[in-house]
Amino acid sequence: MLVIFIIILVLGVAGIAINYTTMARDYEENEQTLRNMTEAYLSSSFHRIDTGLKMYDNTYNDQMREGFSIVMAEYNRSGGDPSRMNLERLKEATGMSVYIINQSGVIEYSTSIPDIGLDFSIIYPDFYQYLQRIWHSPGFYPDRIVTEWVSGALTKFAYMPTHDHRYVIEVGLASERITAERKGLRYGDVREEAQEFNPFIEEIRIWQKQKRVVGNSSYQPDDTQSEVLDTILRDRTSHEFPDPDGSRVTRWLFVDMLDPKYAADMSLIVEIVYSKAKVQHDLQLLVLFHILVAGVVLLGGGGLAFILSRRLSRPIQGIVEDVDRIAKGDLEHNISRPAAEEFERIAQSINAMVETLKGSITQLQQSEDALKKSQERYRSVVETQTEMIARFLPDGTHVFTNEAYCAYFNLPCTQIIGTRFKPLIPPDERAMLREYFAAFTPDRPVGTIEHRIILPGGEVRWQQWNDRAIFGPSGGIIEFQSVGRDITEKKLMESALRESETNYRTLVESANSIILRFRADGTITFANPYALSFFGFRKDSLVGKNLMETIVPEFDSEGANLREKILDLAVHPERYRTSQNENVTREQKRVWVSWTNTPLFDAEGNVEEILSIGNDITRIKEMEDELQQLNEMLEQKVVERTSELEDANRELEAFSYSVSHDLRAPLRAIDGFSYMIISKYSSQLPGDAIQYLERIRHNISYMGQLIDAILNFSRMSRQPLITQTIFPSAMVKEILDELLASKGERKVEITQNDLPPLTGDPALVRQVFSNLLSNALKFTKIRKTARIEVGSTVRESRSVYYIRDNGIGFDMQYRDKIFGVFQRLHPAMEYEGAGIGLTIVQRIIQRHRGIIWVESEVDKGTTFYFSFEPGPRE
C-alpha cells in the first residue's frame, strides 16, 4: 500500500507543479502585453486629441491678427517707446492681454501686473530660444491655447516682433468660451478608459510640461517626482521605476507632441502606476488552489491507503465511489454515511474537505473570469488595430498575431501561429537584423527598426517595427512583443524628395543665373555659386547678411529708395513678380539685374522668404541708353530731313507750276502760229507743208498731255491720303459704265465677280481701277470680241484683286519696264496715252502699302494683280 500511495503522491504533485508554472507564466505575459497596449493606446489617443485641439486653437488666428494691427499701430504711434503706450486701452479695444518682451526675454510691460518681470530665459528656456528665432523675422506667429504661467487660465497666445527688432509683442486671449469649448476634448476621458480595460493600473497622472497635473491644478510634485520630470523633459524619453518591495511599478511614459511651428510644447508625461498586488494575489490564489488539490490528492491517497490497510469491505467501496464522484467534479455530492464509526468520521472529514475545496474553487473561478474579461478586452483592442501585432519566442515561433499581421502576409493565422514563420529579408539586411535583436538587454528592452521584406509575390515593401523584449528571472529573453506598420509609401516619398532635392540643388548650383533666398527683413539665407561669383563675395560674407549691407544700394542712380522697395516686397509680393533694379558688387560696381520674385509662405500663409532669380542686364541697359541717344539723334535728323523735304516739295511744286507755265506759253504760241498759217496760207502752201504743220500741232497737243501727266503725278504723290472703307464692286461698275459708253460698235464681254471691301483713299483707288480698266479696253481693241474679267482671290491671308484681258499682251522680260515713267512697249500712234498711267497706279498702291505685279503672254492677254493693306501710310 505504501508504494501505491507514494506513486499517487509523486504523480499528483508533479502534475500540479507543471500546471502552476504554465498558468503563472501565461498570466505574467498577458499582463505585460496589456501594459504595452495600454501605453500605445494612450499615446495614439493623446496625438488624436492634440490634432483636434490644434485645429480648434487655429480658429482664433484671424482674431489675434486683427488685434495685433491695433497693438502695432499704438506701438508706432508711441515712437517705439512701450512706456508711452496705453496698454489698458489696448486690452479694452482688443479683448486681449498684452505683454511686451525685451531682448533679454523678460516681460518688461504688461496688462497683467503679476507677469511683469518674468524671465523666460530662466523659467522657460525653450520659449526663450523660440523668441530668438523669430526676433528678426517680421510676421505673425500664432501659438497654441495653453495654461497661463501665473494664473493657470487657458489662454490663446500669439507673437509679433516689432519692426525695429527691439521687442516681441505677445497677446493673450482668455475667455469662458475657450475654457468651456476646449474642455470638450479631454485627456481625462482617455485616462479613465485606460484604467477601465486594464485592471492592473492603480493610478494614472497626466503631467504637462509646466509640471502641472491635467485635471488637478492644485497637485504639486514632490522632490522625487520633480527630479524625474526634469530628467524626462531633458532626455525626452520614457522611464520605469519598480518599488523596492516589488508591489508596484511606476511607468513614466513620454508622449512627444512638439510642433516646431509653435512656441508651446504640448508634449505630455503620463505617470502610470501598475499594481503588482493583484498579480501576486491571483498567483497566491493559484498556489492555494494547487495546494488544496495536492491536499485532496494526499488525503485521498492516504485515506485510501488507510482504509485498504484496515478493512477491505463494502463501506470502503461506498466511500471510494463517493470520492470518485467528487473527483469527477460533482462537489455537491456528499459521502454516504457508513455503518462503522471510523468510516463515518472519514466521510465527515472528506465532506468538510470538499466544502473547503468548493469555496477555493469558486474564488479561483472568479479570478479566472476577471482574467478572461481582461484578456478579452486586450484581444478586442489588439484585433481591431490596423497596425501589425505579433508575439514570438527567441527561436522565431509565433505565439500570437492579430488579423492585420496575417492579412498583410496574405496567410491565415493558423499557418503562422505555432510556427517559426519568418518573412523573407533581402540578403544585405539580414546581418543588420541579427545585430538589432542581439542588442536587447534588460536595461535596453525596447527598440525600433526599419527594413525591407519580400512578399510571397516578389513585391519588396518597407516596414517599421517597435519591439519589446520580455526577460525572465534569469535575465534571458523569453519573448518578443512587436508592433509594426508598412512605410513603403513614406519611403517612396522620402526617396522622391531626396531625388527632387538633388535635382533642384544640381540645377541651382549649375545655373548661369543669380539665385537668392532672403527673409522678409532682407537677410540672405541662400546664394548659389553663380550669385557669389557675380557679386564677388564668399559664401560666409554674403549668406546671413542683409541685402542692403551687401548687394543693394540705398538709392539707385535715379534716386529711387531701394530699401523701401525691399521691405515692401515682403508685404506686397504680387507687385514685384518681375522687377529691375540696380545692384552693387563687392567692388561697388553698379550693375543692372532683372529679377523674378516668388514668395515662399509658411503654414499660416505668411511670407516666410522670397526666392529671387536674376539675370545680368547691364549691357542691355547700356544698349538701351545708346539706343535712346541714337533715337534722339535719328529723330533730330528726321526733323531736319523732313524740313528739307518740305522745302524741296515746295520748291518742286513751284518749279512744276513754273515749268507748266513756261512750257505752255511757247507751246500755245507755236500752236497758234501754226493754226494761223494753215488758216491764212493753206491755198498757197504745198500739201506736204500743210501736213507738216498738222503734225506740229498734234505733237504740241501730245506735249500738253505729257505736261498735264507730270503735274498730276507730282500732285498725286504729295496730296494726303483720306482713308475709309471702300466697296469696290460698285466703284468698278460705275467706271465700266463710263468707259463702255464710248466703245462704239465694239463687242466687249465683261465678267465682274464679287470684290471684298478694302480700306483706302476713294479717289486714288478709283484711279487705280480706272487706269487698269482703260488699259484693258485699249489693248483689246484689235480683238473681235474683247473679254475683260474683274475679280479677287486670297494669297497669304490677303485679298488680291485682278483685272484680266485677252489683249495683245507682251513679253514678260519687259515686265519691270511697263511701270516706268513714259515707258511704252507699243507705238503711240497705235495705242494712245502718255505712258504714265501704270506708273501712277504703282505709286498709289505703294502709298497704300500694297503690291502690284503683272502676268502676260504675247498675243494671249495680260492680268494685273494688286492688293491694299488695311492701314495705308501717309
Beta strands, then each sheet from edge to edge (+ up, - down):
strand 1: 97-101
strand 2: 107-110
strand 3: 141-147
strand 4: 154-161
strand 5: 168-173
strand 6: 201-207
strand 7: 239-242
strand 8: 248-255
strand 9: 268-275
strand 10: 388-392
strand 11: 398-401
strand 12: 446-454
strand 13: 460-471
strand 14: 477-486
strand 15: 514-519
strand 16: 524-527
strand 17: 578-584
strand 18: 590-601
strand 19: 607-616
strand 20: 724-726
strand 21: 747-752
strand 22: 758-760
strand 23: 785-795
strand 24: 798-805
strand 25: 852-857
strand 26: 861-866
sheet 1: 2+ 1- 5+ 4- 3+
sheet 2: 6+ 9- 8+ 7-
sheet 3: 11+ 10- 14+ 13- 12+
sheet 4: 16+ 15- 19+ 18- 17+
sheet 5: 20+ 22-
sheet 6: 21+ 23+ 24- 26+ 25-
end
